[in-house]
Amino acid sequence: MIQTSLPAVDMMFRRELSTQLGKWTETLFRYADEDIVVLSVGNWLEADAPLIRIHSTCFAAHYLGSIECDCREQLEITMELISDAGAGAILFLDQDGRANGHLALMRAAVYAAENSCSQADAYRTLGYSPDSRSFAGAAAILKSLGATTVTLATNNPEKIRALTDVGINVNRRRVVAPESANPRLTDYYRLKATEGHHVEPEHIDGI
């Protein structure tokens, strides 16, 4: 069902940002009580189906160099794809630990390792939601900017659903890091697939 009533989206500030991949535009939006940064290249809203990523923060991957997930690789791959295309945007959501917080992530990681279970099962056992993230803010921003059709770089069906719920047409593009980038990703993608994520079959040994 298409949502017709959404909280207001406010554009707070914008600047040009120099990166290793050239100049991007950083725009800060406020949606309800959530700050969301949109990092974009080119006239992406004028493209027929601009490449978009909704990216949740991951403290361990982005700041500590963790190889226990593919968050850093997904971000780097998408930024390179957008840079090569000359247009696109990444929406950053402050949702560490699947929006349960970093303490929950640490506890769940230890529990999962000690009990040979998935991170989602660990969250559930420890009293957290297996996934507390909401992508409504990202969807509202894209809707307010006039996006009608996007190519969404994601393996997560919930992100697709968030956009279609507000009437945005979605073409999906999987983002799967090569196994050579991180040998641990084979098991990681196997667990992702059991949780309902879209992962290329060749990346999941035995599934």
N, C-alpha and C positions, 0 to 999 in steps of 0.2 A: 504494500500500500504506500502510495506517495505521500510524504509528509508535507502539509501545506502551511503549518505554523511552526516557525523556528525562532529561538532567541535571536536578538539582534547581533550582527557582526560589526565590530568597530575596527577600523584601520588606525593603529596607534602611531606608527612611524615607519619610515622607509629610508634605506641608504644603499649605496653601491658598495659591494664587498669584493675585494681582490682575493682570489683563491688560486690554488695550484693549477686549476683548469680555466683560469681567466676570470673576467669580471662577471659577477652575478648580482642580482638585486635581492636584498634581504628586507622583507616586510613583516612587521609584527602586527598580528591581529589579536583582538580580545573577543572571545566567545563565552558568554556566561561568565564564569570565574576562571576561565582557562586562557592562558597566553599561548598562541600558536605562531611559530615562525614559518614563513613561506620563503624559500630560496628558489629563485627563478632565473631563467636565461631567455633573452629574446622576447619577442611579442607572442608569448605562448598562448594567450587567450584568443589570438587570431588564427591559430592552427586548427585544422579540421578535427583532429583527435590528439591533442598534445600529450606527451609522455608525462605522467604524474606518478609520484610515489608518496604514500602516507607512511611516515617513518617514526616509530616509537623510539624514544631515547633508551640507550642501554649503557649504563655507566661502566660496567665491566668491559664491554667490547670497545667502546669509544675512548675511554680514558685509561684503562688498565691493560689493554692489549689481550683480552681474553680470547681464547680459541674454542670456547665451549658453545658458541653459537655462531650464526653467520650474519649478525647485525652489521658489523663493520663492512664485510664484503658486499652485502646487499646495497649499503649506502654508496660505497665506492663505485660499484658496477653501474648503479643508476645515474650517479653524477656524470660518469664518463659517457653513458648513452645519451643523456640530455645535452651534454657539452658537444658531442659529435653531431647531434641533430640540430643544434643551434637554437632550440626552444624547448621549454618544459619547466616543471616545478616540483619541488619536494616540500611537503608539509610536515614539520617536526612537532611531535606531540610529546609532552613530558609524562611518560608512562613507564618508568623503570619498573622491572619486575612484573610485567603485565599489569601495570597500574596498581600493584599491591605495595610497591615501595622496595627500596634496596634491601632492607632488613629481611623482608619476606623472601626476596630472591636468594639471599645468602643462606637462609635457613632451608629453603626448598632445595637448593643445590646440594647442600650437605646431606639432607635426608634422601634425595634421589640417588646419590652416589652410594650411600650406606645400605640402601634397601633395593637397589637395582630396579628402580621404577622411573617413570617419566616425571618430568618437572611438573606437569599438570596434576598428576596423581599426588605428588609431594605437596603442592599447594593445597589441594583438597584435604589431604590427611592432616595438615597442620592448621586447618581452619580458615584458609584463605580461599578466595575464588580462583579456579584454575585460569581464569582470564577476566580481569576487571576492566579491560580497556573499552573505551567508547571512541568511535570514529565519527560521531555526530558533528563535532566541531569542525573537523576537516571538510566534511560534506557540506556543512552550512557555508563555509568560506568559499568553496568552489561554486556553490549555487549562487551566492551573493555576487560573485565576480562574473557571472553569466556563462559559466562553463555548461555546455549541453552534452558533449561527448568527449570522453578522455580515454587514453590508453593507460591503464593502471598497472604499474610494475609491482606485482604482488604475488605471493603464494597463499594469501589469506582470504577465504571466501567472505569473511565478515566485513572486510574493507570494501569489497565489491557491493555487498548488500547495503552498506551505509550510503553509498553513492546512488544506487538505483532507487533506494527508498525516498530520495529527494528529487527523483526525476532525471538524474544524469545517466546517460547511456555509457556503458563501460565495455571497452575492449581490454581483455586481460593479456598481460605479458609476464610470464613467469620470470623470476629472478633467482637463479640457482648458481651458486658459486662453484667453480670447477673443483673437483676433489683434490687436485694438486695444490690448491691454495690452502687447504686445511684437511688433512686425512681423517680427522674426527667427524667431518660433516656427513659421512655415509650413515653412521648411527643416528646422528642428529636429524637427518632428513627422514629416516625411517620412523622415528618418533613423531615427527611433524605430520607425516602421512596418516598415522593412526589417529591423530587429533583432527583430521579432516582438512588439512591444508593441501593445496595443489602443488605437488612436487613431481618433477619429471621422473618417470619410471626408471630410467637408466641410472638415476642417482640413489635408488633404493634397492640394495641387494637383497633378494629373497622376497620382495613384495611384487 
